[in-house]
Amino acid sequence: MEITYNLTEIECVADKIINNSKTKTLLFYGEMGVGKTTLIKKIVENLGSLDEVSSPTFSIVNEYSSKESKIYHFDLYRLKSTEEAYDFGIEDYLDSNHWKLIEWPEKVDSNLFDEFDKVHISIDDSNNRILKLN
């Protein structure tokens, strides 16, 4: 699935991702500043969480609650190795049946993720976002 959108359409885009993903593990790829965290905030909201969503850059993982389940939001940007991910117990989070929204997954070994959907985001010349979900 490919979607071109601007930030005023982000709620609809978040719903499309939720409804079209095959798993509850979403790996977000894109340059710094492309809007990964902004989109994740809307996904968390659309999943029914009333929690305030912030970037887990320093905590590495934030946990949010919704009526249906928990939602884990990871920012792996600061990790230097897959071993650091194991040190904070990432496998426990990944083994759960909760939503896992992961920014900068390329910072760890791709074998860490069993079943997942990839969300690639880029910006075009008109400042629109181009999202590919696969």
MODELLER restraints for C-alpha pairs under 7 A, 6 or more apart:
rsr = mdl.restraints
at = mdl.atoms
rsr.add(forms.Gaussian(group=physical.xy_distance, feature=features.Distance(at['CA:1:A'], at['CA:132:A']), mean=5.73, stdev=0.5))
rsr.add(forms.Gaussian(group=physical.xy_distance, feature=features.Distance(at['CA:1:A'], at['CA:133:A']), mean=5.24, stdev=0.5))
rsr.add(forms.Gaussian(group=physical.xy_distance, feature=features.Distance(at['CA:1:A'], at['CA:134:A']), mean=6.70, stdev=0.5))
rsr.add(forms.Gaussian(group=physical.xy_distance, feature=features.Distance(at['CA:2:A'], at['CA:131:A']), mean=5.57, stdev=0.5))
rsr.add(forms.Gaussian(group=physical.xy_distance, feature=features.Distance(at['CA:2:A'], at['CA:132:A']), mean=4.47, stdev=0.5))
rsr.add(forms.Gaussian(group=physical.xy_distance, feature=features.Distance(at['CA:2:A'], at['CA:133:A']), mean=6.42, stdev=0.5))
rsr.add(forms.Gaussian(group=physical.xy_distance, feature=features.Distance(at['CA:3:A'], at['CA:130:A']), mean=5.80, stdev=0.5))
rsr.add(forms.Gaussian(group=physical.xy_distance, feature=features.Distance(at['CA:3:A'], at['CA:131:A']), mean=5.14, stdev=0.5))
rsr.add(forms.Gaussian(group=physical.xy_distance, feature=features.Distance(at['CA:3:A'], at['CA:132:A']), mean=6.56, stdev=0.5))
rsr.add(forms.Gaussian(group=physical.xy_distance, feature=features.Distance(at['CA:4:A'], at['CA:128:A']), mean=6.51, stdev=0.5))
rsr.add(forms.Gaussian(group=physical.xy_distance, feature=features.Distance(at['CA:4:A'], at['CA:129:A']), mean=5.59, stdev=0.5))
rsr.add(forms.Gaussian(group=physical.xy_distance, feature=features.Distance(at['CA:4:A'], at['CA:130:A']), mean=4.49, stdev=0.5))
rsr.add(forms.Gaussian(group=physical.xy_distance, feature=features.Distance(at['CA:4:A'], at['CA:131:A']), mean=6.29, stdev=0.5))
rsr.add(forms.Gaussian(group=physical.xy_distance, feature=features.Distance(at['CA:5:A'], at['CA:128:A']), mean=5.54, stdev=0.5))
rsr.add(forms.Gaussian(group=physical.xy_distance, feature=features.Distance(at['CA:5:A'], at['CA:129:A']), mean=5.26, stdev=0.5))
rsr.add(forms.Gaussian(group=physical.xy_distance, feature=features.Distance(at['CA:5:A'], at['CA:130:A']), mean=6.56, stdev=0.5))
rsr.add(forms.Gaussian(group=physical.xy_distance, feature=features.Distance(at['CA:6:A'], at['CA:128:A']), mean=4.90, stdev=0.5))
rsr.add(forms.Gaussian(group=physical.xy_distance, feature=features.Distance(at['CA:6:A'], at['CA:129:A']), mean=5.97, stdev=0.5))
rsr.add(forms.Gaussian(group=physical.xy_distance, feature=features.Distance(at['CA:10:A'], at['CA:39:A']), mean=6.67, stdev=0.5))
rsr.add(forms.Gaussian(group=physical.xy_distance, feature=features.Distance(at['CA:11:A'], at['CA:42:A']), mean=6.20, stdev=0.5))
rsr.add(forms.Gaussian(group=physical.xy_distance, feature=features.Distance(at['CA:14:A'], at['CA:39:A']), mean=6.66, stdev=0.5))
rsr.add(forms.Gaussian(group=physical.xy_distance, feature=features.Distance(at['CA:14:A'], at['CA:42:A']), mean=6.13, stdev=0.5))
rsr.add(forms.Gaussian(group=physical.xy_distance, feature=features.Distance(at['CA:14:A'], at['CA:43:A']), mean=4.98, stdev=0.5))
rsr.add(forms.Gaussian(group=physical.xy_distance, feature=features.Distance(at['CA:15:A'], at['CA:46:A']), mean=6.78, stdev=0.5))
rsr.add(forms.Gaussian(group=physical.xy_distance, feature=features.Distance(at['CA:21:A'], at['CA:117:A']), mean=6.28, stdev=0.5))
rsr.add(forms.Gaussian(group=physical.xy_distance, feature=features.Distance(at['CA:22:A'], at['CA:117:A']), mean=6.71, stdev=0.5))
rsr.add(forms.Gaussian(group=physical.xy_distance, feature=features.Distance(at['CA:23:A'], at['CA:115:A']), mean=6.62, stdev=0.5))
rsr.add(forms.Gaussian(group=physical.xy_distance, feature=features.Distance(at['CA:23:A'], at['CA:116:A']), mean=5.59, stdev=0.5))
rsr.add(forms.Gaussian(group=physical.xy_distance, feature=features.Distance(at['CA:23:A'], at['CA:117:A']), mean=6.35, stdev=0.5))
rsr.add(forms.Gaussian(group=physical.xy_distance, feature=features.Distance(at['CA:24:A'], at['CA:98:A']), mean=6.62, stdev=0.5))
rsr.add(forms.Gaussian(group=physical.xy_distance, feature=features.Distance(at['CA:24:A'], at['CA:99:A']), mean=4.64, stdev=0.5))
rsr.add(forms.Gaussian(group=physical.xy_distance, feature=features.Distance(at['CA:24:A'], at['CA:100:A']), mean=6.06, stdev=0.5))
rsr.add(forms.Gaussian(group=physical.xy_distance, feature=features.Distance(at['CA:25:A'], at['CA:99:A']), mean=5.98, stdev=0.5))
rsr.add(forms.Gaussian(group=physical.xy_distance, feature=features.Distance(at['CA:25:A'], at['CA:100:A']), mean=4.68, stdev=0.5))
rsr.add(forms.Gaussian(group=physical.xy_distance, feature=features.Distance(at['CA:25:A'], at['CA:101:A']), mean=6.10, stdev=0.5))
rsr.add(forms.Gaussian(group=physical.xy_distance, feature=features.Distance(at['CA:25:A'], at['CA:115:A']), mean=6.97, stdev=0.5))
rsr.add(forms.Gaussian(group=physical.xy_distance, feature=features.Distance(at['CA:25:A'], at['CA:116:A']), mean=4.77, stdev=0.5))
rsr.add(forms.Gaussian(group=physical.xy_distance, feature=features.Distance(at['CA:25:A'], at['CA:117:A']), mean=6.26, stdev=0.5))
rsr.add(forms.Gaussian(group=physical.xy_distance, feature=features.Distance(at['CA:26:A'], at['CA:100:A']), mean=6.19, stdev=0.5))
rsr.add(forms.Gaussian(group=physical.xy_distance, feature=features.Distance(at['CA:26:A'], at['CA:101:A']), mean=4.99, stdev=0.5))
rsr.add(forms.Gaussian(group=physical.xy_distance, feature=features.Distance(at['CA:26:A'], at['CA:102:A']), mean=6.11, stdev=0.5))
rsr.add(forms.Gaussian(group=physical.xy_distance, feature=features.Distance(at['CA:26:A'], at['CA:116:A']), mean=5.75, stdev=0.5))
rsr.add(forms.Gaussian(group=physical.xy_distance, feature=features.Distance(at['CA:26:A'], at['CA:117:A']), mean=4.96, stdev=0.5))
rsr.add(forms.Gaussian(group=physical.xy_distance, feature=features.Distance(at['CA:26:A'], at['CA:118:A']), mean=5.84, stdev=0.5))
rsr.add(forms.Gaussian(group=physical.xy_distance, feature=features.Distance(at['CA:26:A'], at['CA:119:A']), mean=6.71, stdev=0.5))
rsr.add(forms.Gaussian(group=physical.xy_distance, feature=features.Distance(at['CA:27:A'], at['CA:101:A']), mean=6.31, stdev=0.5))
rsr.add(forms.Gaussian(group=physical.xy_distance, feature=features.Distance(at['CA:27:A'], at['CA:102:A']), mean=4.92, stdev=0.5))
rsr.add(forms.Gaussian(group=physical.xy_distance, feature=features.Distance(at['CA:27:A'], at['CA:103:A']), mean=6.29, stdev=0.5))
rsr.add(forms.Gaussian(group=physical.xy_distance, feature=features.Distance(at['CA:27:A'], at['CA:105:A']), mean=6.11, stdev=0.5))
rsr.add(forms.Gaussian(group=physical.xy_distance, feature=features.Distance(at['CA:27:A'], at['CA:116:A']), mean=6.90, stdev=0.5))
rsr.add(forms.Gaussian(group=physical.xy_distance, feature=features.Distance(at['CA:27:A'], at['CA:117:A']), mean=6.17, stdev=0.5))
rsr.add(forms.Gaussian(group=physical.xy_distance, feature=features.Distance(at['CA:27:A'], at['CA:118:A']), mean=4.83, stdev=0.5))
rsr.add(forms.Gaussian(group=physical.xy_distance, feature=features.Distance(at['CA:27:A'], at['CA:119:A']), mean=5.88, stdev=0.5))
rsr.add(forms.Gaussian(group=physical.xy_distance, feature=features.Distance(at['CA:28:A'], at['CA:36:A']), mean=6.65, stdev=0.5))
rsr.add(forms.Gaussian(group=physical.xy_distance, feature=features.Distance(at['CA:28:A'], at['CA:102:A']), mean=5.85, stdev=0.5))
rsr.add(forms.Gaussian(group=physical.xy_distance, feature=features.Distance(at['CA:28:A'], at['CA:103:A']), mean=4.90, stdev=0.5))
rsr.add(forms.Gaussian(group=physical.xy_distance, feature=features.Distance(at['CA:28:A'], at['CA:104:A']), mean=6.51, stdev=0.5))
rsr.add(forms.Gaussian(group=physical.xy_distance, feature=features.Distance(at['CA:28:A'], at['CA:118:A']), mean=6.18, stdev=0.5))
rsr.add(forms.Gaussian(group=physical.xy_distance, feature=features.Distance(at['CA:28:A'], at['CA:119:A']), mean=4.78, stdev=0.5))
rsr.add(forms.Gaussian(group=physical.xy_distance, feature=features.Distance(at['CA:28:A'], at['CA:120:A']), mean=6.02, stdev=0.5))
rsr.add(forms.Gaussian(group=physical.xy_distance, feature=features.Distance(at['CA:29:A'], at['CA:103:A']), mean=6.69, stdev=0.5))
rsr.add(forms.Gaussian(group=physical.xy_distance, feature=features.Distance(at['CA:29:A'], at['CA:104:A']), mean=6.22, stdev=0.5))
rsr.add(forms.Gaussian(group=physical.xy_distance, feature=features.Distance(at['CA:29:A'], at['CA:119:A']), mean=6.04, stdev=0.5))
rsr.add(forms.Gaussian(group=physical.xy_distance, feature=features.Distance(at['CA:29:A'], at['CA:120:A']), mean=4.71, stdev=0.5))
rsr.add(forms.Gaussian(group=physical.xy_distance, feature=features.Distance(at['CA:29:A'], at['CA:121:A']), mean=6.23, stdev=0.5))
rsr.add(forms.Gaussian(group=physical.xy_distance, feature=features.Distance(at['CA:30:A'], at['CA:120:A']), mean=5.89, stdev=0.5))
rsr.add(forms.Gaussian(group=physical.xy_distance, feature=features.Distance(at['CA:30:A'], at['CA:121:A']), mean=5.06, stdev=0.5))
rsr.add(forms.Gaussian(group=physical.xy_distance, feature=features.Distance(at['CA:30:A'], at['CA:122:A']), mean=6.01, stdev=0.5))
rsr.add(forms.Gaussian(group=physical.xy_distance, feature=features.Distance(at['CA:34:A'], at['CA:121:A']), mean=6.68, stdev=0.5))
rsr.add(forms.Gaussian(group=physical.xy_distance, feature=features.Distance(at['CA:34:A'], at['CA:122:A']), mean=6.16, stdev=0.5))
rsr.add(forms.Gaussian(group=physical.xy_distance, feature=features.Distance(at['CA:34:A'], at['CA:123:A']), mean=6.55, stdev=0.5))
rsr.add(forms.Gaussian(group=physical.xy_distance, feature=features.Distance(at['CA:37:A'], at['CA:55:A']), mean=6.51, stdev=0.5))
rsr.add(forms.Gaussian(group=physical.xy_distance, feature=features.Distance(at['CA:41:A'], at['CA:53:A']), mean=5.73, stdev=0.5))
rsr.add(forms.Gaussian(group=physical.xy_distance, feature=features.Distance(at['CA:47:A'], at['CA:66:A']), mean=6.73, stdev=0.5))
rsr.add(forms.Gaussian(group=physical.xy_distance, feature=features.Distance(at['CA:48:A'], at['CA:66:A']), mean=5.06, stdev=0.5))
rsr.add(forms.Gaussian(group=physical.xy_distance, feature=features.Distance(at['CA:48:A'], at['CA:67:A']), mean=6.40, stdev=0.5))
rsr.add(forms.Gaussian(group=physical.xy_distance, feature=features.Distance(at['CA:49:A'], at['CA:64:A']), mean=6.61, stdev=0.5))
rsr.add(forms.Gaussian(group=physical.xy_distance, feature=features.Distance(at['CA:49:A'], at['CA:65:A']), mean=5.56, stdev=0.5))
rsr.add(forms.Gaussian(group=physical.xy_distance, feature=features.Distance(at['CA:49:A'], at['CA:66:A']), mean=4.25, stdev=0.5))
rsr.add(forms.Gaussian(group=physical.xy_distance, feature=features.Distance(at['CA:51:A'], at['CA:64:A']), mean=6.11, stdev=0.5))
rsr.add(forms.Gaussian(group=physical.xy_distance, feature=features.Distance(at['CA:51:A'], at['CA:65:A']), mean=6.91, stdev=0.5))
rsr.add(forms.Gaussian(group=physical.xy_distance, feature=features.Distance(at['CA:56:A'], at['CA:62:A']), mean=5.69, stdev=0.5))
rsr.add(forms.Gaussian(group=physical.xy_distance, feature=features.Distance(at['CA:56:A'], at['CA:74:A']), mean=6.29, stdev=0.5))
rsr.add(forms.Gaussian(group=physical.xy_distance, feature=features.Distance(at['CA:56:A'], at['CA:75:A']), mean=5.55, stdev=0.5))
rsr.add(forms.Gaussian(group=physical.xy_distance, feature=features.Distance(at['CA:57:A'], at['CA:75:A']), mean=5.39, stdev=0.5))
rsr.add(forms.Gaussian(group=physical.xy_distance, feature=features.Distance(at['CA:60:A'], at['CA:74:A']), mean=5.54, stdev=0.5))
rsr.add(forms.Gaussian(group=physical.xy_distance, feature=features.Distance(at['CA:60:A'], at['CA:75:A']), mean=5.14, stdev=0.5))
rsr.add(forms.Gaussian(group=physical.xy_distance, feature=features.Distance(at['CA:60:A'], at['CA:76:A']), mean=6.09, stdev=0.5))
rsr.add(forms.Gaussian(group=physical.xy_distance, feature=features.Distance(at['CA:61:A'], at['CA:72:A']), mean=6.60, stdev=0.5))
rsr.add(forms.Gaussian(group=physical.xy_distance, feature=features.Distance(at['CA:61:A'], at['CA:73:A']), mean=5.47, stdev=0.5))
rsr.add(forms.Gaussian(group=physical.xy_distance, feature=features.Distance(at['CA:61:A'], at['CA:74:A']), mean=4.37, stdev=0.5))
rsr.add(forms.Gaussian(group=physical.xy_distance, feature=features.Distance(at['CA:61:A'], at['CA:75:A']), mean=6.43, stdev=0.5))
rsr.add(forms.Gaussian(group=physical.xy_distance, feature=features.Distance(at['CA:62:A'], at['CA:72:A']), mean=5.83, stdev=0.5))
rsr.add(forms.Gaussian(group=physical.xy_distance, feature=features.Distance(at['CA:62:A'], at['CA:73:A']), mean=5.20, stdev=0.5))
rsr.add(forms.Gaussian(group=physical.xy_distance, feature=features.Distance(at['CA:62:A'], at['CA:74:A']), mean=6.57, stdev=0.5))
rsr.add(forms.Gaussian(group=physical.xy_distance, feature=features.Distance(at['CA:63:A'], at['CA:70:A']), mean=6.86, stdev=0.5))
rsr.add(forms.Gaussian(group=physical.xy_distance, feature=features.Distance(at['CA:63:A'], at['CA:71:A']), mean=5.76, stdev=0.5))
rsr.add(forms.Gaussian(group=physical.xy_distance, feature=features.Distance(at['CA:63:A'], at['CA:72:A']), mean=4.74, stdev=0.5))
rsr.add(forms.Gaussian(group=physical.xy_distance, feature=features.Distance(at['CA:63:A'], at['CA:73:A']), mean=6.43, stdev=0.5))
rsr.add(forms.Gaussian(group=physical.xy_distance, feature=features.Distance(at['CA:64:A'], at['CA:70:A']), mean=5.74, stdev=0.5))
rsr.add(forms.Gaussian(group=physical.xy_distance, feature=features.Distance(at['CA:64:A'], at['CA:71:A']), mean=5.02, stdev=0.5))
rsr.add(forms.Gaussian(group=physical.xy_distance, feature=features.Distance(at['CA:64:A'], at['CA:72:A']), mean=6.42, stdev=0.5))
rsr.add(forms.Gaussian(group=physical.xy_distance, feature=features.Distance(at['CA:65:A'], at['CA:71:A']), mean=6.15, stdev=0.5))
rsr.add(forms.Gaussian(group=physical.xy_distance, feature=features.Distance(at['CA:69:A'], at['CA:98:A']), mean=6.03, stdev=0.5))
rsr.add(forms.Gaussian(group=physical.xy_distance, feature=features.Distance(at['CA:70:A'], at['CA:98:A']), mean=5.48, stdev=0.5))
rsr.add(forms.Gaussian(group=physical.xy_distance, feature=features.Distance(at['CA:70:A'], at['CA:99:A']), mean=6.63, stdev=0.5))
rsr.add(forms.Gaussian(group=physical.xy_distance, feature=features.Distance(at['CA:71:A'], at['CA:98:A']), mean=5.88, stdev=0.5))
rsr.add(forms.Gaussian(group=physical.xy_distance, feature=features.Distance(at['CA:71:A'], at['CA:99:A']), mean=4.71, stdev=0.5))
rsr.add(forms.Gaussian(group=physical.xy_distance, feature=features.Distance(at['CA:71:A'], at['CA:100:A']), mean=6.02, stdev=0.5))
rsr.add(forms.Gaussian(group=physical.xy_distance, feature=features.Distance(at['CA:72:A'], at['CA:99:A']), mean=6.08, stdev=0.5))
rsr.add(forms.Gaussian(group=physical.xy_distance, feature=features.Distance(at['CA:72:A'], at['CA:100:A']), mean=4.77, stdev=0.5))
rsr.add(forms.Gaussian(group=physical.xy_distance, feature=features.Distance(at['CA:72:A'], at['CA:101:A']), mean=6.12, stdev=0.5))
rsr.add(forms.Gaussian(group=physical.xy_distance, feature=features.Distance(at['CA:73:A'], at['CA:100:A']), mean=6.01, stdev=0.5))
rsr.add(forms.Gaussian(group=physical.xy_distance, feature=features.Distance(at['CA:73:A'], at['CA:101:A']), mean=4.78, stdev=0.5))
rsr.add(forms.Gaussian(group=physical.xy_distance, feature=features.Distance(at['CA:73:A'], at['CA:102:A']), mean=5.94, stdev=0.5))
rsr.add(forms.Gaussian(group=physical.xy_distance, feature=features.Distance(at['CA:74:A'], at['CA:101:A']), mean=6.13, stdev=0.5))
rsr.add(forms.Gaussian(group=physical.xy_distance, feature=features.Distance(at['CA:74:A'], at['CA:102:A']), mean=4.63, stdev=0.5))
rsr.add(forms.Gaussian(group=physical.xy_distance, feature=features.Distance(at['CA:74:A'], at['CA:103:A']), mean=5.91, stdev=0.5))
rsr.add(forms.Gaussian(group=physical.xy_distance, feature=features.Distance(at['CA:75:A'], at['CA:102:A']), mean=6.13, stdev=0.5))
rsr.add(forms.Gaussian(group=physical.xy_distance, feature=features.Distance(at['CA:75:A'], at['CA:103:A']), mean=4.78, stdev=0.5))
rsr.add(forms.Gaussian(group=physical.xy_distance, feature=features.Distance(at['CA:75:A'], at['CA:104:A']), mean=6.27, stdev=0.5))
rsr.add(forms.Gaussian(group=physical.xy_distance, feature=features.Distance(at['CA:76:A'], at['CA:103:A']), mean=6.14, stdev=0.5))
rsr.add(forms.Gaussian(group=physical.xy_distance, feature=features.Distance(at['CA:76:A'], at['CA:104:A']), mean=5.26, stdev=0.5))
rsr.add(forms.Gaussian(group=physical.xy_distance, feature=features.Distance(at['CA:76:A'], at['CA:105:A']), mean=6.43, stdev=0.5))
rsr.add(forms.Gaussian(group=physical.xy_distance, feature=features.Distance(at['CA:76:A'], at['CA:107:A']), mean=6.33, stdev=0.5))
rsr.add(forms.Gaussian(group=physical.xy_distance, feature=features.Distance(at['CA:77:A'], at['CA:104:A']), mean=5.45, stdev=0.5))
rsr.add(forms.Gaussian(group=physical.xy_distance, feature=features.Distance(at['CA:77:A'], at['CA:107:A']), mean=6.59, stdev=0.5))
rsr.add(forms.Gaussian(group=physical.xy_distance, feature=features.Distance(at['CA:79:A'], at['CA:107:A']), mean=6.42, stdev=0.5))
rsr.add(forms.Gaussian(group=physical.xy_distance, feature=features.Distance(at['CA:80:A'], at['CA:107:A']), mean=7.00, stdev=0.5))
rsr.add(forms.Gaussian(group=physical.xy_distance, feature=features.Distance(at['CA:81:A'], at['CA:107:A']), mean=6.79, stdev=0.5))
rsr.add(forms.Gaussian(group=physical.xy_distance, feature=features.Distance(at['CA:81:A'], at['CA:108:A']), mean=5.94, stdev=0.5))
rsr.add(forms.Gaussian(group=physical.xy_distance, feature=features.Distance(at['CA:82:A'], at['CA:108:A']), mean=4.53, stdev=0.5))
rsr.add(forms.Gaussian(group=physical.xy_distance, feature=features.Distance(at['CA:82:A'], at['CA:109:A']), mean=5.86, stdev=0.5))
rsr.add(forms.Gaussian(group=physical.xy_distance, feature=features.Distance(at['CA:117:A'], at['CA:133:A']), mean=6.84, stdev=0.5))
rsr.add(forms.Gaussian(group=physical.xy_distance, feature=features.Distance(at['CA:117:A'], at['CA:134:A']), mean=5.60, stdev=0.5))
rsr.add(forms.Gaussian(group=physical.xy_distance, feature=features.Distance(at['CA:118:A'], at['CA:133:A']), mean=5.66, stdev=0.5))
rsr.add(forms.Gaussian(group=physical.xy_distance, feature=features.Distance(at['CA:118:A'], at['CA:134:A']), mean=5.23, stdev=0.5))
rsr.add(forms.Gaussian(group=physical.xy_distance, feature=features.Distance(at['CA:119:A'], at['CA:131:A']), mean=6.70, stdev=0.5))
rsr.add(forms.Gaussian(group=physical.xy_distance, feature=features.Distance(at['CA:119:A'], at['CA:132:A']), mean=5.67, stdev=0.5))
rsr.add(forms.Gaussian(group=physical.xy_distance, feature=features.Distance(at['CA:119:A'], at['CA:133:A']), mean=4.69, stdev=0.5))
rsr.add(forms.Gaussian(group=physical.xy_distance, feature=features.Distance(at['CA:119:A'], at['CA:134:A']), mean=6.72, stdev=0.5))
rsr.add(forms.Gaussian(group=physical.xy_distance, feature=features.Distance(at['CA:120:A'], at['CA:131:A']), mean=5.53, stdev=0.5))
rsr.add(forms.Gaussian(group=physical.xy_distance, feature=features.Distance(at['CA:120:A'], at['CA:132:A']), mean=5.09, stdev=0.5))
rsr.add(forms.Gaussian(group=physical.xy_distance, feature=features.Distance(at['CA:120:A'], at['CA:133:A']), mean=6.58, stdev=0.5))
rsr.add(forms.Gaussian(group=physical.xy_distance, feature=features.Distance(at['CA:121:A'], at['CA:129:A']), mean=6.49, stdev=0.5))
rsr.add(forms.Gaussian(group=physical.xy_distance, feature=features.Distance(at['CA:121:A'], at['CA:130:A']), mean=5.57, stdev=0.5))
rsr.add(forms.Gaussian(group=physical.xy_distance, feature=features.Distance(at['CA:121:A'], at['CA:131:A']), mean=4.58, stdev=0.5))
rsr.add(forms.Gaussian(group=physical.xy_distance, feature=features.Distance(at['CA:121:A'], at['CA:132:A']), mean=6.64, stdev=0.5))
rsr.add(forms.Gaussian(group=physical.xy_distance, feature=features.Distance(at['CA:122:A'], at['CA:129:A']), mean=5.63, stdev=0.5))
rsr.add(forms.Gaussian(group=physical.xy_distance, feature=features.Distance(at['CA:122:A'], at['CA:130:A']), mean=5.22, stdev=0.5))
rsr.add(forms.Gaussian(group=physical.xy_distance, feature=features.Distance(at['CA:122:A'], at['CA:131:A']), mean=6.70, stdev=0.5))
rsr.add(forms.Gaussian(group=physical.xy_distance, feature=features.Distance(at['CA:123:A'], at['CA:129:A']), mean=4.56, stdev=0.5))
rsr.add(forms.Gaussian(group=physical.xy_distance, feature=features.Distance(at['CA:123:A'], at['CA:130:A']), mean=5.97, stdev=0.5))
